[in-house]
């Protein structure tokens, strides 16, 4: 959860107003990660002064608060470090005292923004209280700020003045949990340190001159470990700035003007630069004097000695709303393009071949697996359920689908001959990342199906597939679901590419995939009818059931999730075969029911379930194939026709009407569609 953003300029003149605007704009592009409060920390007019402005509400409220306070905007800085934060509450209600940034003391000697959870904050708080520190909030983050001051002061009293990156190493030694964090300090003007563990953090780089090399060296601590604990004698170290980053060496030996953008998501830096470096867990980014240094406390076998500076492929217009009112609506209507992009360059439709470059070297290992375990959360879990059957059919391997949190709670047995497929839009989901580490520790082969290039999951799995759906900003996942679905079908096809007995089925599915983008366009034409359906029959309802069977059970679950998270209406996806085992007691003439009755081998059984509903005065909304009229107009509340496709792909088309229903229910109820209450896009806390 939470979005963190930082901006550092060196020998690039910027007014305070420009710096504020850069921070605010960065936060607005991160607002999907948390939007109950926000804040910024910038330099004041006096030497060593830090100006902190924060308030509950969305980033718009922060912008208004800055204007209300009359923050002076004209002062020019040729070197400045500013940090900012948009919050999704984990500790403490959204109020000014709990908003980030958090300070170490009234003079704001150290200021911190943080994404994640510090699990040992109670112990740290107890100890810091005993040392005389006064807390101003209920958050775990404030402990980090006060810990910085405590360790800094302790070293200073002992006669040692630490370099900023050495100070953060000592602080990190005391922290347990997950974090992406940025720190600025009056003791280190114009500098920022940032680090991550389980939460995403990247650095965008902008220079007028071309960088010498497209990587940054990782600087390891070869001498004595700088970690310390409160119960040991603190040891300080002299200033150790003896290295110069090769990437930032200027031909004339003079410092190079540079700007740096630190963020939780590349979408917030793309308007400034396409040159981005993704930090790995336990990396410490130290920015000073126009250079970026990457430090680690110690070197382990196999650790990479460089961090590549990558060029982002996304464009700014990909994350703008364009003619759409909300990002969710835009992303629903992008699905013809996003599904095509998932397949582009990977399916040879003429020769019926699948080529997934990220899996190529591991295909045989996966085929030799004892079983496949699919692990995910939320919408990604539903994409696994939707494709489990076709993976079992084509690969002839047992497939288990697990919710990551439950998988960890049970400590489910994992073996070296298992293949574990992890599915995540962000590639940063906390429970999935913990489950990934659990499986890696047990020697299983791991496969990542992710949307975010450079994410933790994409780097830590052995192999995988980027779904290429493009940036997804709306909290409710739509286009990522359909692209994950297609990616998993392509994985199944790849694993059975050489099976002669499956050739006909392969051709059928590949032909079906070829038509999917155009068929989704046809389904999107139902928007006006769906909008009217919501207006006439659903707006005032408090509950809704969705019935599906076989491939459509996952569609029912995903549809129910969309409706509850966006419109706040209680909704439940029900396996149609279980209707008689309790759920039928809910059916009457008032309860809205959506039934998926598209044609596959289970079509007669679904019709039987629908007839049971109708015989008990239920009037379902039926989603069926074009040309079918499952119920008469008197029996059905409405009928929505979708194109017919291969059974294992039908869910790609059936889910679109439910996405539109959830969207229009929310709009009609006056709900902020892109920012549903209590939710955030990237779930980076447990």
N, C-alpha and C positions, 0 to 999 in steps of 0.2 A: 504494500500500500504506500501511500504518501509519495510526493514528487519532490526531488531536490534539484536545485539549479544553482550554478555559480558562474560568475563572470570575472575574469582577470584581464586587465589591459596593461601592457608594458611598452612605454615609449609611443603609445598611440593616444593622442589627446581625446579625452571624452569628458563631456560635462556630466555633472551629477544627474541631471535630467535624463541624458542619454543612457546612463548606467541604470537608473531606475526603470526606464522604459524597457531596456533589454531584459532585466530581471523579471519584470511583470509579464512581458510577452512570453518569456520562457515558462513561467508558472502557468499561464493560460493554456499553453500547449501540453502541460502535464496535469491539467485539472481533472482529467479522467481518473487519475490515480488517487485522488482524494480531494474533497472540496468542502470540508466543514470549517476550515480556517486556513489562514495563510499569513506569511510575514517575510520581511526582508531585513538584512543587516548590511549597512554601507558605512563608509567613513564620514565622520562629521567634519565641522570646520576647524575645530581645535586639534592639535597634534595628539594622536592616540585616542581620539574620541570615536566611539562607534554609535551610530544612530540606528536604533531598532524600531521598526513599525510593524505591528501585527494586529490582526483582529479576526473574530469569528466570521464565518460566511465564505462566499466564493471569492475568487481573486478580484472580481469587480469591486467588492466591498473594500478590499485592501487598497486598490487604486483610489477609490473615493476617500479613504481615510488619509492617505498621503496628501491628497489635494486639500482636505479639510485642515490638516496640520500645517499647511503652507510650507512644506519642506523646500528649502532653497535649491534651485535647479541649475544655476548658472556657473557654479564653481567648476573649473577645469582640472582634471587629474590626468597626468601622463602615466601614472602608475596607481592602480587601485584594485582591490579585491572585494567583491560583494557576493553574498550568498542569500538564497531564498528557499522557501518551502511552502508546499501546499499539503494539507494534512488530512489523513483518514484516522480518526481517533482510535487508539488502543488503550491508552492510559489517561483517564480524565476527560470530562465533558469538554465540548468546544466552547472555550471562553478565553479571554485575553491571556490569562496567566498560563494556560496550557498550550497556547499557540507557539510554534517555532518561529524564529530562532530562539534558543535558550542561552542564557548568559551564566557565566561562572560567579558573578558578583555584581553589585550595583555599578561598578566601573566598566563592566563588560570586557574584562581582560581577555576572556576567551568566549567565543560565540559559536554555537553548534547547530546544524540542522541534521536531521536523522530520519532514516527510513528503516523500519524493522522493530525488533523487540529485544531489549536487554534483559535476559532472564534472571540475572543475579542483581538486579537494581536494588532490591530491598536490602540485601546485605551491604551493598556499596553505600546506600543512603544512610543506613544505621551508623556505619563507620565514619562517613563524612560529617554527619550530625555531631558525632562525638568529638570531631576535630574543630567544631565551631562554625561549620558552614550552615547558612540559613537558606532553606528551600522556599521557592516562590510558586511551585506548581505541583501537580499530582503525577507528572510524567516520569517515565524512565529515562528520557533523554537528558533531563537536567543533571542527572548524576554524571553524565559524560563531561559536560561543561565544567562542573565543579571538580571532577577528577583531574582534568587538565590543570586547573589552577593549583590544586593540592600538590600534585607531583612537581609542577614547575617551581612552586615556592619552596618545597622541600629540597630540591636540587640547588636552588639559589642560595638557601641558607647554608648548604654544605660547600658552597664555593664553586659550584658547577653551573655553567650556562649551556643549555642544550640547544642543538639545532632543532628546528620544528619537526623534522621527520623522526629524529631520535626521541623527541618527547612523545609523539603519537605512538611509537612502538611501546613505550612504557605504559601508556594508557591502555592500549589494546590488550596488553598482557593481562589486565585486570577484568576485561569485559568478557561476558559469556552471552551467547545469543546470536542474533542476526542483525546486520547493519549495513547500510550504505550511509556514509556521513561525510560532511564537509565541515572544516573548522577554520575560522580566521581569528587573529589575535592582534591586539595593540602592540605586543612584544615582537611581532613579526610583520611589520607593515608591508602591504602589497603582496603578501604571500597567502596561499591556501594549501592545506593538506586535505586529501580525501582518501577514503579507503572503503572497501566493501567486503562483506562476508555474508553470502546468501541473499543479498539485495543488489540490484543492478546499479552500475555506475560507469560512465564513459566520459572521455575528454575529447572535445572538438578543438581543433587547432587551426588558426587562421594567421597566415603571414603573407607579406607582400612578395617576399622572395621564396623561391622553391626550396623546400627542405633538402638538406644534404643527403639524407637517407630516409626511407619510408618506414622506419621503426625507431623505437626508443629502447636503449639498453636497460636491462633490469640490474639494479645495483644491490648486491647482497652484502650483508654484514659478515665479514670474515673474522673480525676480531670478537672479543667477548660479547656474549648475548646481552643486549641492553634491557631485556625484560627484568622486571623487579616486582616485588610484592610489598605490601605495607608492613609485613612482619620481617622484612630483610633490610639491611642497610642499603639506602638508595645510593647508586653510583652515577655520577654525571660524567659528561664527556665534553671535550672542547669542540668548538665549531669544526665540523668535518667537511665543509664545502671545498673539496679539492678536485671534483670532477666537473666536466662540462658535457652536456648531452650532445652526442654526435649529430643528431638531427637538426640542432639549432646552431651549429657552428657557422659563423659568417665568414665570407672570403677575406674581408678586411680586418678580421679579428675584433670588430666592434659588436656590441650587443645588437640583436636583431629585433625590431619592433614586432610584437606578437599579441594576439588575443587568444584567450582560452575560454571554453565553454564547458562546464561540468554539468552532467545531467543524468537523470534516471532513464532517459529515453532519447534516441536519436531524433525523434520527431520534433523535439524542441530546439535542436541546433541546426537543422538542415537549412534554415533560411540564412544562417551566418556562414556555414562552412560544410563541405562534404568530407573533410578529412577528420576521421574519428578513430580514437584508440579505445578499445574496450578493456577495462580492468578485469583481472581475475581475482578470485577470493584471496584475501590477505595481501593483495598489492597495496602499496601506499603511494599515491600520486602527490608529489611535492612540486608546486609551481612557484617559481621565484625568478626575478631578473630575466624574464622572457624565455625561460626554459622549463621544460617538463621533465622531471626525474621520476623514475619508478623504483621504489625500494621494497625489499622484503627482508624480514628479520633474519632468516636463515635459508640456506639452499638445501633442497632435498634432491635425491637422485631423480633424474628425468625432468626436472623443472626447466622450462624454457628460459633462455637468457635474454630474450627480446620480447617486446610487445609491438605487433604490427600496427602501423597507421593505415587504416582501411579507407577506401573511397565509397561513400554511401551511394546507392543507386536510386533511392527514393527521390521524388521531386516534391517541391513545396505544395504544388497543386493537389497532390495526392492526399494531403491532410487538411485541405480546406473544404468547407461545406459545399461550395458552388451554389447551385440553384435550390438546394435542399434545406429544409427548415432545421433538421437535426442530423448529426453524424449517423445515427442509427438508420434513418431513412436512406441516407446516401449509401451506406454500406449494404443495405438490403438490395438497392437497385444496382450496386456494383457487381452483384454475383454472376451475371453472365460473363463479365470480363475477368473477375477473380478466379472463377472455376476454369476458364480457358487458360489463364496464366499458370495455374497449378499443373495443367497437362502440357503446356507448351514446351516443345523440345524434348519431351519425355515419352510421348506416344507416337509411334509410326503407324498412322491409321491405314496406310496402304498395305503394309506388310504385317500388321497386327503384332508389333513388337513393343515392349516396354523397356525403357532404359533409364534407370534411376542411378545416376553416377555416384550418389552418396552411399549406396548399398552394394555397389558392384563387387567390391572386394570381400564382402561378408555374406553374400547370398548362400554359398555352400555351407557356411557355418550355421546360418539360421535354419537351413533345411535339415541339418543333422540334430537340431534341438529336440529335447524330450517333449517340450511344450512351449507355448508362447504365452507370456503374461502381459496383458495390456493394462497400464496404470495411468490414471488421469484423475481430474477433478471437474465437477460441473459440466459445462457444455462439452468439453473435451472427452469426458467420460461417456457422454451420450454418443459421440462420434465413434468411440470404441464399440459400444453396444450395437450400433447400427451396422458395423462391418464385421463383427465377430463371426457371423454365420458364413459369410462369403470367404473369409480367411480359412475357417475350418474346412469348408467345402473344397477349395482349390488346393490348399496346402496339406490337407489330411493330417493336421496336427491338432492336438487338444489346445483350445484357447480359453484362458481365464481372464475375465475383465475385473479389475480391482479399482475401488476408490482409494486414492493414495493415503488418505488419513486412516481409513480402516485397515488398509494393508499394513501400515506401520504399527497401529495399535495392536494388531494380532501377532506382529512379528512373523508373518507368514514365511514358511520355509522356501528358500530359493537355492537352486543348485547350479553348478558350473555349466551344465548342459541345458539350462533354460535360456530363452531369449526374452528379454524384458523390453517392451515397446512403451515409451513414455510420450504422451501427447499433451501439448500445451501451446496456447496461442503466444503467450509472452515468453515462454522458456525460462521463467523465473519463479513459478509458483512454488511456494515454500514446501508444502507437503510432498509435491512431486519431486522436488530437488532432494529432500531428505530420503524419500523412497529410492531415488536414483543412487544416492550414496550407499544406502543399505544393500542394493543389488550389486553395485560395483565391489563392495567389500566382500561379497560372497562369490565373486568370480563369474557372475552371469554376463552374457553378451547383452549390451544395451543399445537400443535404437531410439533416436529422438525424432519426433514429428512436430516441428515447431514453425512458427511464423516469423519470429524475430531473429534476424541474422545477427550473429555475435552474442546471443543470449547464453546464459550459463549452461542451459541444457544442451544447446547445440555444440558447445565446446567440450562438455564432459562426457557425453555419450560416445560410444565407439564409432557409430555411423548414424546416418539418418537422412531425412528428407525435409528440406524447407518447403513449406506449402505455397509460398509466393502469393499470398492473398493480398499483399499490400498492407499499409498501416491500418489498424482497426482502432478507432478512437472511442466509439460508443462503448459504454460499460457492458451492455448486453451483446454478446458475441453472435454475429449472424454470418457474415461471409467467411469467417474463420472456420465455422462449423462445416459448411459445405465443402470448403477446400481441404480440411482435415479428412472428411469423409472420402473425397476423391483420392487423396494421397494414400489412405489406408487401402482402398481398393486397388490402387496401382502397386502397392507393396505385395498384396495377395497375388496379383497377376505376375509380378516379377519372380516371386518364389515358385511359381508353377509354370514358368515360361517354356520349359522343355518337356512338359507332360503331353504326350500324344493324345491320351484319353481326354484331356481338358481343352483340346484345341477349339472345338466347336463352341464351347462355353466361353472361351477367351474371345473369340470373334464376336459373339453376341454382346458381351460386356463392352468391348472396345468400340463397337458400332454404337452402342448406347451412350457411351461417354462422349463420343463425337457430337451427338445431338444435344447434350445437356445444356450448353450455354444458350442455344436458341430456344429450347423448351422452357428454361427459366424465364426468358423474356416474355414468353406467352403467359406464364403464370402471373408475372408482375402486372399484366393487364387487368387482373382481378381487383386491383387496389380500390377502384371506385365502388365496386360491388361490396367489398369487404368493409369499406368505410361506412357505407349505408347500413350494412348488417349490424355493425357496432352501434350506430346511432339508433337504430330501430329496436334492437333486442338485447344488447349486451352491456350498455353503459352503466345501467343501474344494478346489475347483478353483483352478488357478493361471492359467488363460487362457480366453478366450472370444472367439468370432467372431460378428459380426452381419452378415447378408447383406441387402442391399436394392438395388433398381434403380429408375431413374426418380425419381419423387418420394420414394421411400423410401430412396434412397442417403443423403440428408441425415439421415434418421431413424436409420439405422445408425451414421453418424458421431457424431451427438449422443448416442445410447445408449452407444456405446463410451466417449465422453468422460465421461459421468456415472459409468459403472462404474469406470473407472480412477481418477478423481479422488476418489471417495467410498469405494470398497471396497478400493482399492489392488490390484485384480486386473488383470492385463494383459488388455486388450481391444482389438479392432480392428474398425472398420467397413469392410466390403468391398463394392465394387460387384459385384453378382451376375454381371454379364456378364464380369467379369475372373477369375472363379473358376478357369477352366481355365489361366490364365496364371500359375501358380505357387502360388496359395493352396491348391489342391486337395491339394497334397502334405502339408498339415498335418492333413487330415481322417482321423480314425480313430474307433474306438468310444468313445474317452475324451474327446475334445475337445467341450465344449459349444458349440452353435451356435444362435443365434437367427435365424430367417428371417422376413422380412416378406412375407407372401403375400396381401395384400388385393387386391381386384379393381380393376384398371384395365387400360389397353391392353397393359401389359407382363406381365400375370398369367401367360400361358402360358410366357413366357421365364423367369419366376421359378420356376414349377413345374419346369421343366427343370433349373434349378440345384439345386433341392431334391432332385430325383431323383438327380442326380450325387452329392450328399452321402450319401443313403441307400444307394446302391449301393456305397459305400465304407465301410459299417458305421457311418456317422454317424447319430445320433438327434437331429434338431434340435428345438428349441422353436419351434413355428410360431405366429405371430401372424396371424390371418386373420379374415375377416368372419363375423358371426353366420350360422349355417346352413351354413357351409362346413366340411368335414373334409378338408383337403388330404392328410393322411396317416392311415393307420390307427393305432390305439393301439399296435400293436407296432412301428410305424416311427417314431413321434414320441415324444420324451421327454415332451412336454406340448403341449397346444393351448390358446391363449388367444384367445377370441373378442371382437372389438370391433365396434361398429356400423359400418354402411356409410355413406359420405358421398361427396361429389364427389371425384374423383381428386386435385385440387390441395389439398384440405383433409384428406385421409385421414391425413397425417402428424401432424396435431394430435391425433388419437386414438391412433395407433400408438405415439407416443412415451411416453404415460402408463404403460403396463406396464413399459417399460424404466426409467423414473424410479423406479418402485416396486421393481423388481428391484435397482437400484443401492442404494436406501435400505435394503432389508432385508438385502442382503449385508453392508453396512457395520455395521448394528446387530448382526447375528449374529456378526460378527467383533470386536465390542467397540470399534469405531472411533468417535471423536467426529464424528458426521455433519456438524454445522454448521461444524466447524473442522478440515478435513483438513490433514494435515501439509504444510508447505512452500507452502501456497496462501493467497491472500487474495482478498477479494471484488472490490475495486476496484484494478485493476492500473495504478497511476499512475507506475510506473517503466518504463524501456525494458528 
